[in-house]
Amino acid sequence: MSRSSWIDDLRRDVVLAGRQMIRTPTFTLVAVATIALGIGANSAIFALADATLLRPLPLPAPDRLVALWERTPEGERGLASPLNLVDWDDRAQTLDAAAGYAPGVGAMVMSGADGLSETVPRQWVTARFFDVLGARPIAGRTFTAADDTRGTRAVVMTESFWRRRFNGDRAVVGQPLRLDGDPYIVVGIVPDECQLLGRTSLWALAVNDRRPVLRRAHALLAIGRLTSGATIEAARADVNAVADALAREFPDTNAGRGVTIEPLQSSVVGADLRRTALLLLAVVAVVVLICCVNVASLLLTRATARGSELAIRVALGASRSRVIRQLVTESVVLALAGGVLGALVAMAILAAAPSVLPPDLLPPSVVVTFDPRVALFCAMTTVLVGVLFGAAPAWQSTGVAPAQAIASDSRTVTGRGGRLRRVLVGGEVAIAVLLLVGAGLLLRTLLAVNGVDRGYGASNVLTLMV
């Protein structure tokens, strides 16, 4: 078959599929709605799985970013001492840079030259924080070693806060601000992607304090950037060699202490969130499978009812493969209609998710949106679903001899393909029961956890900061 002939056949099949959809509006509405719900839910959950499992951190060379944990003598992961962190940065050959940041995001009252004051989120970081992230400032600069040496009171702003509070005015760089009554200098503006370690509006430079007593103060989460070509295994050996040297130099504070290193992606997106994303993706995949079975059963019934029509086509010279191609094309066109509606459903789910989910459930780096990657997944799933639920009915309905199909009356319409329909319905019921049992067990577990006595009363308790 020539290419032009194949294209003409495809065009005719698409036109015929459109006519069939218009001719049976009830069937079309039910099938399209079923497909849309399955595709929409699947695409929305894929957006979460993509953000947590597949998409790299939105920073330069994210594969070189690592999290460093100071290992206690008991073998547990802990926060890093500021002085130990400085030594790791200075002595480790496999690290381009190492930095630390406060585990939590606090708040400061900011007042500017315009006389307006507001409470803004702030995170304390060390001088090389943005060097590790590889952040390129939009305006101004980031912290430098000179700021650290002089103990400069400096802050860096996020782009969104800068545009909201200062209307994107670059003149704010170099200007003083008062934070909690103390003067600070705005040295630069950086992209919002730098918030992957905490939702903040400002980063303030931590106080440069090298007193020996601070080697006992384990107060920082540490991050590092590997040198080009260095592996995590090499970095582990290198930094632990530095930790062993520190243990010999400062036995009172560092004896038995080592360093644990892991990819920063694994640290930011925890194992619990990854497992949850995989579980939800598996569940909605099963839901899509149920949708396929539903629509396949509907198509099988319709194809059986069209047995005489298909038999006449075969009698006029159409091959079985040609008829199957026509029926699969019809199912794909039906799936595409459901896929378009499903994409709108996914957009609606993702648009509503931020207002429904707790604010700190997802880390700042996990941004769940309907982007081109999700759209591509939606399109691929739609085509795959169309082929899956269309192939079996097409094969079954074309397996009857033309003479037998033409001679059949309405009493035999529901007889043909009955075995396949029974298998489809039986499988669908089994999958649905499995999902319902799993959902019931999960709900029972959540109710049990919610009813656990925490040992304290939190009602009518408030917190405040002065």
C-alpha positions in Angstrom: 0.0 0.0 0.0 1.4 3.4 -1.0 1.8 6.1 1.6 -0.9 8.4 0.0 -3.4 5.5 -0.1 -2.7 4.8 3.6 -3.3 8.4 4.5 -6.5 8.5 2.5 -7.7 5.4 4.3 -6.8 6.9 7.7 -8.7 10.1 6.7 -11.8 8.1 5.8 -11.6 6.1 9.0 -11.4 9.3 11.1 -14.4 10.8 9.3 -16.4 7.6 9.8 -15.4 7.5 13.5 -16.7 11.1 13.9 -20.0 10.1 12.3 -20.3 7.1 14.6 -19.8 9.3 17.6 -22.5 11.7 16.4 -24.8 8.9 15.6 -24.7 7.4 19.1 -24.4 10.4 21.5 -25.3 8.5 24.7 -22.6 5.9 24.0 -20.1 8.7 23.1 -20.8 10.7 26.2 -20.4 7.7 28.6 -17.2 6.5 26.9 -15.6 9.9 26.7 -16.5 10.7 30.3 -15.1 7.4 31.5 -11.8 7.9 29.6 -11.6 11.6 30.7 -11.8 10.7 34.4 -9.1 8.0 34.1 -6.8 10.1 32.0 -7.3 13.2 34.1 -6.5 11.4 37.4 -3.6 9.6 35.9 -2.0 12.7 34.4 -2.4 14.7 37.7 -0.7 12.0 39.7 2.0 11.6 37.0 2.7 15.3 37.5 3.5 14.6 41.2 5.5 11.5 40.3 7.4 13.4 37.7 8.3 16.2 40.1 9.4 13.8 42.9 11.0 10.9 41.0 12.0 12.0 37.5 12.7 15.8 37.4 16.1 16.9 38.6 16.5 19.8 41.0 16.1 23.2 39.1 19.8 24.2 39.6 23.0 24.0 37.5 24.6 20.5 37.5 22.1 19.1 40.0 23.8 15.6 40.0 26.8 17.2 41.7 24.8 18.5 44.7 25.0 16.5 47.9 23.7 16.7 51.5 26.3 16.2 54.3 25.2 14.9 57.7 27.5 14.7 60.7 27.4 11.1 62.0 27.3 10.8 65.7 29.4 8.2 67.7 26.2 6.2 67.9 26.0 6.0 64.1 23.0 8.3 63.7 22.7 11.3 61.3 22.9 14.7 62.9 23.4 18.4 62.3 26.8 19.7 61.5 29.0 21.8 63.7 29.8 25.2 62.1 33.6 24.8 62.6 33.6 21.2 61.3 31.8 22.4 58.2 34.5 25.0 57.6 37.1 22.3 57.9 35.3 20.0 55.5 35.1 22.9 53.0 38.8 23.8 53.3 40.3 20.3 53.3 38.1 18.0 51.2 39.5 17.7 47.7 36.3 16.3 46.2 34.2 19.3 47.2 34.1 22.5 45.2 32.2 24.1 48.0 30.4 23.3 51.2 27.9 25.4 53.1 25.3 25.3 55.9 21.8 26.6 56.6 19.5 26.7 59.6 17.1 23.8 59.7 14.0 26.0 60.0 12.8 29.2 58.4 12.2 31.9 60.9 10.7 35.4 60.6 11.9 38.9 61.0 10.1 42.2 61.0 11.4 44.2 58.1 11.0 48.0 57.8 12.2 50.0 54.8 12.7 53.6 53.7 9.0 53.7 52.7 8.0 53.4 56.3 6.1 50.1 55.8 6.8 47.2 58.1 6.0 43.5 57.6 7.0 40.1 58.9 9.0 38.2 56.3 10.3 34.6 56.3 14.1 34.5 56.8 16.6 31.7 56.7 20.2 31.9 58.1 22.9 30.6 55.8 26.7 30.5 55.6 28.7 32.5 53.0 29.1 29.8 50.4 25.5 28.8 50.3 24.8 30.2 46.9 28.1 29.0 45.5 27.0 25.4 46.4 23.7 25.9 44.7 25.3 27.5 41.6 22.8 30.4 41.7 23.2 33.2 39.3 21.9 36.5 40.8 19.3 38.4 38.9 20.6 41.7 40.3 23.6 42.4 42.6 25.6 39.5 43.9 25.5 36.8 46.5 27.4 36.5 49.7 31.2 36.5 49.5 34.2 35.5 51.7 34.7 39.2 52.4 31.2 39.5 53.9 32.0 36.5 56.1 35.4 37.8 57.2 34.0 41.3 58.1 30.8 39.9 59.6 28.7 42.0 57.3 25.0 42.1 58.0 23.8 41.2 54.6 20.7 39.7 53.0 19.8 38.2 49.6 16.1 38.3 48.4 14.1 35.9 46.4 12.9 37.2 43.0 9.2 36.9 43.9 9.5 38.8 47.1 11.6 41.5 45.4 9.0 42.0 42.7 6.1 42.0 45.1 7.6 44.2 47.8 9.8 46.5 45.7 8.1 46.2 42.3 11.3 44.8 40.8 13.3 48.0 41.5 17.0 47.2 41.0 17.9 50.2 43.1 17.1 48.2 46.3 20.4 46.4 45.9 22.9 48.1 48.1 20.2 49.8 50.2 19.8 49.3 53.9 16.9 47.5 55.5 16.0 47.2 59.2 15.3 43.6 60.3 14.2 43.3 63.8 15.5 46.8 64.4 19.1 46.0 63.1 20.5 47.4 59.8 21.1 44.9 57.0 22.4 45.6 53.5 20.6 44.0 50.5 23.4 42.6 48.3 21.5 40.7 45.6 18.4 39.1 44.2 18.3 35.4 43.2 15.7 33.2 41.4 13.0 31.5 43.4 14.5 28.1 42.6 17.0 28.7 45.4 14.1 28.1 47.9 14.4 24.3 47.5 15.7 24.0 51.1 13.0 26.2 52.7 10.2 28.6 51.7 11.7 31.9 52.5 11.8 35.5 51.2 15.2 36.4 52.6 18.5 34.7 53.3 20.6 36.3 56.0 24.3 35.7 56.4 24.9 33.8 59.6 27.2 35.4 62.2 30.9 34.6 61.6 31.9 33.1 64.9 35.0 30.9 65.1 35.2 30.4 68.9 36.4 26.8 69.6 33.4 26.2 71.8 31.2 26.2 68.7 32.7 22.9 67.6 30.3 21.4 70.1 27.3 23.3 68.6 25.7 21.0 66.0 23.2 23.4 64.5 23.5 23.4 60.7 22.2 21.3 57.8 25.1 21.0 55.4 25.2 20.8 51.6 28.0 20.6 49.1 28.9 20.6 45.4 31.2 17.9 44.1 34.1 18.7 41.9 33.6 17.8 38.2 34.1 14.1 37.8 34.0 13.2 41.5 31.7 10.5 42.6 29.7 10.3 45.9 31.7 7.3 46.9 35.0 9.2 46.5 33.5 12.2 48.4 32.5 9.9 51.2 36.0 8.5 51.6 37.5 12.0 51.2 35.3 13.8 53.7 35.5 11.0 56.2 39.3 11.1 56.0 39.0 14.8 57.0 36.6 13.9 59.8 39.1 11.3 61.1 41.8 14.0 61.1 39.6 16.3 63.1 38.9 13.5 65.6 42.6 13.3 66.2 43.0 17.1 66.5 40.0 17.6 68.7 39.3 14.4 70.6 37.1 16.1 73.2 34.5 17.1 70.6 35.1 15.0 67.5 36.0 11.5 68.7 33.9 8.9 66.9 32.3 11.5 64.5 32.1 10.9 60.8 30.2 12.2 57.8 27.3 10.7 55.8 26.8 11.9 52.2 23.8 11.4 49.9 22.5 13.1 46.8 20.7 16.3 47.6 17.7 15.2 45.6 17.2 12.2 47.9 17.5 14.5 50.9 15.0 17.2 49.6 12.5 14.7 48.3 12.3 12.2 51.2 11.7 8.4 50.8 8.2 8.7 52.2 7.1 11.2 49.5 8.7 9.0 46.8 6.8 5.9 48.0 3.6 7.8 48.2 4.0 9.1 44.7 4.7 5.6 43.4 1.7 4.2 45.3 -0.7 6.8 44.0 0.7 6.3 40.4 0.1 2.6 40.7 -3.5 3.1 42.0 -4.5 5.5 39.2 -2.9 3.2 36.7 -5.3 0.5 37.9 -8.1 3.0 37.7 -7.2 3.7 34.0 -7.2 -0.1 33.5 -10.7 -0.3 34.8 -11.7 2.5 32.5 -10.2 0.6 29.6 -12.2 -2.5 30.5 -15.4 -0.5 30.8 -15.0 1.1 27.4 -13.8 -2.1 25.8 -17.0 -3.8 27.0 -19.0 -1.0 25.5 -17.1 -1.2 22.2 -17.5 -5.0 22.1 -21.2 -4.7 22.4 -21.4 -2.0 19.8 -19.1 -3.9 17.4 -21.2 -7.1 17.8 -24.3 -5.1 17.0 -22.5 -3.9 13.9 -21.6 -7.4 12.8 -23.7 -7.3 9.6 -22.2 -4.0 8.6 -18.6 -5.3 9.1 -19.4 -8.6 7.3 -20.7 -6.7 4.3 -17.4 -4.7 4.2 -15.5 -8.0 4.2 -17.8 -9.5 1.5 -17.1 -6.4 -0.6 -13.3 -7.1 -0.4 -12.0 -5.5 2.7 -9.4 -7.6 4.5 -9.7 -8.5 8.1 -6.7 -6.3 8.9 -8.3 -3.4 7.1 -11.5 -3.7 9.2 -9.5 -4.1 12.4 -7.6 -0.9 11.5 -10.9 0.9 11.0 -12.3 -0.2 14.4 -9.0 0.7 16.2 -9.0 4.1 14.5 -12.5 4.7 15.8 -11.5 3.7 19.3 -8.4 6.0 19.2 -10.5 8.9 18.0 -12.9 8.2 20.9 -9.9 8.1 23.2 -8.5 11.4 21.9 -11.8 13.1 22.6 -11.6 11.7 26.2 -8.0 12.6 26.4 -8.7 16.3 25.6 -11.3 16.4 28.3 -9.0 14.4 30.6 -6.3 17.1 30.2 -8.8 19.7 31.3 -9.6 17.5 34.3 -5.9 17.2 35.2 -5.5 21.0 34.9 -8.4 21.5 37.2 -7.0 19.0 39.8 -3.5 20.5 39.7 -4.9 24.1 39.9 -7.0 23.1 43.0 -4.2 21.1 44.7 -2.3 24.0 46.4 -5.4 25.1 48.2 -6.3 21.6 49.3 -2.9 20.2 50.4 -1.3 21.3 53.6 1.2 24.1 52.9 4.3 22.2 54.0 3.4 18.8 52.7 5.6 19.1 49.6 9.1 20.6 49.6 9.6 23.9 47.8 11.5 22.2 45.0 8.4 20.0 44.1 6.3 22.2 41.9 3.3 20.2 40.5 2.0 21.9 37.4 0.5 20.9 34.1 3.5 21.5 31.9 4.6 20.1 28.4 6.0 16.9 30.1 2.6 16.1 31.6 0.8 17.0 28.4 3.1 14.6 26.5 2.4 11.9 29.0 -1.4 12.6 28.7 -1.2 12.3 24.9 0.8 9.1 25.0 -1.5 7.5 27.6 -4.5 8.5 25.5 -3.2 6.8 22.4 -2.2 3.7 24.3 -5.6 3.5 26.0 -7.3 3.9 22.7 -5.4 1.0 21.2 -5.8 -1.2 24.3 -9.5 -0.9 24.6 -10.1 -1.0 20.9 -7.9 -3.9 19.8 -9.7 -6.8 21.6 -13.2 -5.8 20.5 -11.9 -5.3 16.9 -10.3 -8.7 16.8 -13.3 -10.4 18.4 -15.9 -8.8 16.2 -14.0 -9.6 13.0 -13.5 -13.3 13.8 -17.0 -14.3 12.6 -17.5 -15.6 9.1 -19.3 -13.0 6.9 -22.1 -15.3 5.9 -22.8 -16.2 9.5 -22.7 -12.6 10.6 -25.1 -11.5 7.8 -27.5 -14.3 8.6 -27.5 -13.5 12.4 -30.6 -11.7 13.8 -30.9 -9.5 16.9 -31.3 -12.5 19.2 -27.7 -13.6 18.5 -26.2 -10.1 18.9 -25.5 -10.5 22.6 -24.3 -14.1 22.2 -21.2 -13.4 20.1 -18.3 -12.2 22.2 -20.1 -13.2 25.4 -17.1 -15.1 26.7 -14.7 -12.1 26.3 -17.2 -9.8 27.9 -17.6 -12.1 30.9 -13.8 -12.2 31.2 -13.6 -8.4 31.0 -16.3 -7.8 33.6 -14.9 -10.5 35.9 -11.5 -8.9 35.8 -13.0 -5.4 36.3 -14.9 -6.5 39.4 -11.9 -8.2 40.9 -9.7 -5.1 40.4 -12.5 -2.9 41.8 -12.8 -5.1 44.9 -9.0 -5.0 45.4 -9.0 -1.2 45.3 -12.0 -0.9 47.6 -10.4 -3.3 50.2 -7.1 -1.4 50.0 -8.9 2.0 50.4 -10.9 0.6 53.4 -7.7 -0.7 55.1 -6.0 2.7 54.5 -9.0 4.6 55.9 -9.1 2.3 58.9 -5.4 2.9 59.6 -5.8 6.7 59.3 -8.7 6.7 61.7 -6.7 4.6 64.2 -3.7 6.9 63.9 -5.9 10.0 64.4 -7.4 8.5 67.5 -4.0 7.8 69.2 -3.6 9.7 72.5 -0.7 12.1 72.0 -0.2 12.6 75.7 -0.9 16.3 75.7 -3.8 18.7 75.0 -3.4 21.1 72.1 -6.8 22.7 72.1 -6.9 26.5 72.8 -3.1 26.7 72.8 -1.5 29.6 70.8 2.1 30.5 70.0 3.4 33.9 69.4 6.7 35.7 68.8 7.7 39.1 70.3 
